[in-house]
Amino acid sequence: MTVDANESTFDDIVSKGTVIVDFWATWCGPCKMQGVILDEKVAALLPDATIAKVDVDANPALAARFSIMSIPALRIFKNGEIVASFDGVTKPDEIVAAANA
């Protein structure tokens, strides 16, 4: 399942289960590539995980909270705790391995 996350919904979204947070922006070409990887490959390989999209331009406080300095950036949460971080376009097998660890 893919959801849009913002400053008011973020904590609730990441509090339950496995959540892959995609920090991105509309103008970012590599972010679009990462989005395709998440939506088409990772979602199929991790059907029970939630993919949460955070637009850094619309949610600068969230980007600052997680020290997002470049995008795309992924943070994988399990029950509210970060278990893995990736910066730059990340391959599906790396994302799946981190989410299953």
C-alpha positions in Angstrom: 0.0 0.0 0.0 1.3 3.5 -0.9 0.2 6.5 1.1 1.2 10.2 1.1 2.6 11.3 4.5 2.8 14.7 5.9 3.7 16.3 9.2 0.3 15.6 10.8 0.1 11.9 9.6 3.7 10.8 9.6 4.1 9.5 13.2 0.9 7.5 13.0 1.8 5.9 9.7 5.3 4.8 10.8 4.2 3.5 14.1 2.8 0.2 12.9 4.5 -2.6 10.9 7.1 -2.1 8.2 7.0 1.3 6.5 9.4 2.4 3.7 9.5 6.2 3.7 10.4 7.8 0.4 11.6 11.4 0.7 11.2 12.9 -2.7 10.3 16.1 -4.7 8.3 16.6 -7.9 11.3 18.2 -9.7 13.8 15.4 -8.9 14.5 13.0 -11.8 16.2 10.3 -9.7 13.2 10.5 -7.3 10.9 9.5 -10.2 13.2 6.5 -10.9 13.1 5.5 -7.2 9.3 5.9 -7.2 9.0 3.4 -10.0 11.2 0.9 -8.2 9.1 1.2 -5.1 5.7 1.1 -6.7 6.4 -1.6 -9.2 9.0 -3.9 -7.7 9.2 -3.4 -3.9 5.4 -3.2 -3.4 5.1 -6.6 -5.1 8.0 -8.2 -3.1 6.8 -6.7 0.2 3.0 -6.8 0.0 2.6 -6.3 3.8 4.8 -3.2 3.9 3.5 0.4 3.6 5.3 2.8 1.3 4.9 6.4 2.6 5.8 9.2 0.2 7.0 12.5 1.8 7.3 15.5 -0.5 10.2 17.4 1.0 9.1 20.7 -0.5 5.7 20.4 1.1 7.0 19.0 4.4 10.4 20.7 5.1 10.1 20.0 8.9 10.0 16.2 8.3 13.0 16.5 6.0 14.9 18.4 8.7 13.8 16.0 11.4 15.4 13.1 9.6 18.4 15.1 8.3 17.5 14.6 4.7 20.3 16.4 2.8 19.8 14.9 -0.6 17.0 13.1 -2.4 15.8 10.5 -3.1 16.2 9.2 0.5 14.6 6.2 2.0 14.1 5.4 5.7 12.8 2.0 6.7 10.8 1.9 9.9 9.6 -1.1 11.9 7.0 -0.3 14.5 8.2 3.3 14.7 11.9 2.7 14.8 14.3 3.4 11.9 16.0 0.1 10.9 17.7 1.2 7.7 18.6 4.3 5.7 19.5 4.8 2.0 20.4 7.9 0.1 20.2 8.0 -3.7 18.4 5.6 -6.0 18.4 2.2 -4.3 17.9 -1.2 -5.9 14.9 -3.3 -5.0 16.9 -6.2 -3.6 18.7 -3.9 -1.1 15.4 -2.4 0.1 13.8 -5.8 0.5 16.8 -7.2 2.3 16.8 -4.3 4.8 13.1 -4.5 5.3 13.3 -8.2 6.0 16.3 -8.0 8.3 
